[in-house]
Amino acid sequence: MVPMLLVLLLAVVLFGVGFAAKVLWWIAVLVLLIWLLGFIVRPLTGEGRRATWYRW
């Protein structure tokens, strides 16, 4: 009975890790898309030009 419970516990842990890794990949892709969108959609400066992507 104990080996069967250990295998079941291992399966649950591996499923949780796999699910968390997949969710983290989707979050990383979403953050990358927002970051890239920041280069495209930049505010205009006072002269009507696009602002630079850096702050200094």
RAJOQUI-V216708 format. One line per field, one symbol per residue. phi: phi as a letter, one per 40 degrees, with the letter a starting at -180 (. if undefined). psi: psi as a letter, one per 30 degrees, with the letter a starting at -180 (. if undefined). burial: + if it has 24 or more other C-alpha atoms within 12 Angstrom, else -. A space follows every 50 residues. Layout:
phi: ???
psi: ???
burial: ???
This chain:
phi: .cccccccccccccccccccccccccccccccccccccccbbcccccgcc cccbcc
psi: eeeeeeeeeeeeeeeeeeeeeeeeeeeeeeeeeeeeffeeiklkaffglk llflf.
burial: -------------------------------------------------- ------
